[in-house]
Amino acid sequence: MSIITLASEKKCHSSHYFRAAILHFISEPKNINDDKAWQYFEDGLLEVVNGKVISVRQASEALPSLPENASVVDYSGSLILPGFVDVHTHFPQAEMIASYGEQLLQWLENYTFVTEQKYAEQAYANKMAEFFLDMLFCHGTTAAMVFSTVHKESVTALFNAANAKNMRLITGKVLMDRNAPEALCDTAQSGYEESQALIEQWHGKGRLSYAVTPRFAPTSTPEQLTLAGKLLQQDSSLYMQTHLAENLDENAWVKTLFPDAKDYLDVYEQHGLMSTRSIFAHSIHLQEREYKSLAHHQAGVAYCPSANLFLGSGAFNMPTAQQYQLNVGLGSDVGAGTSLCLLNILSDAYKSQKVEGFTLNPFYSLYLATLGGAKCLDLEDKIGNFEANKEADFVVWDLNATPLMTMRNIHSHQLAEQLFSFIILGDDRAVVATYVNGQLAYERT
């Protein structure tokens, strides 16, 4: 048996075995002691063949039975987790991250809409799409649902880049036919026709999926929302992504624009935009009926704590979401979110929930970033853990990436304690390597 250790060898060698501590989730942890919800191997071996997981076992059990010529990539001392799943982010906004001093509606007008106009140029969109996906990989994210811009060029750029990297990615052309700069507005009909053409070109190609993407209710007329619903009715495998109840001023604006709707969510429901593949970002300021409807339709909710804090939007009601058993995933929501690393997002989640009187335990947090995200996107049959035949997206993490993390771990004697300090202190410096569909996509140098 040979041991692969050199970076150049990892990139060219068809190795199928990866040794490290390994953690993955089988189900949602109900509490910090719910050890039936996860599997942890202090010294584990992950077997991957042709981009699919074959097995995960204790190394002591698996190594003696390996073929004589088997090659093992040895990451002993590190932790392998399933790749993080970011269920809500904006690739054009990566370049305007950390924009100062506004709440949502003013922030959109002063920063977002200005930046997004640049993505009508194909060459620029291509360059930024490559940069964005490389940033996801080096921050430990292997699958994502992403907003592009209103321009078909931006969608084409992101799909092309993701397809070349064999990444599981969902995106779509943003639909906006009012209340936005003229350069970013389509029409109800042109938005429908351009979306339809992009669906035909990209949906289901490789590991790609298309999301019908009205930005949020205020920037679409009822006519546009109706045609967006028509797209979903034509193909139930499509996704829908939008924003919901992020900001109190936004909620009030929606009420004036759609006076006949019962509430914000009802605007989307009335136009046929609700299904198990509908993902609603934020969902902070909801009424009881809206929680019940999200649960009834098994729709997804993207929890974006960093963006919520950064824009002063409010706190997501995690206890109520758990009460209604909502499908919750984690969103970086860059550029209102301040990091592409979901560890940083989880750190903000812990702190913001603590202020609200709720404590996120580390197992549930990492579940949200992995299997929870996969379930939110209706992809738990493909990604999110290391069950046999799942796609082999995983990340190797260094729990001692910084002197402070190393010092803290000296005093961490339980797995929960180690994971919690990893979440609070860790960031992209802790990413040793990222594998997408079994292939090395990023390696720390």
Beta strands, then each sheet from edge to edge (+ up, - down):
strand 1: 2-4
strand 2: 17-25
strand 3: 38-49
strand 4: 52-58
strand 5: 71-82
strand 6: 84-90
strand 7: 141-147
strand 8: 168-172
strand 9: 174-175
strand 10: 208-214
strand 11: 239-244
strand 12: 278-282
strand 13: 300-303
strand 14: 327-330
strand 15: 394-397
strand 16: 431-436
strand 17: 439-443
sheet 1: 1+ 5+ 2+ 3- 4+
sheet 2: 1+ 5+ 15- 16+ 17-
sheet 3: 6+ 7+ 8+ 10+ 9+
sheet 4: 6+ 7+ 8+ 10+ 11+ 12+ 13+ 14+
end
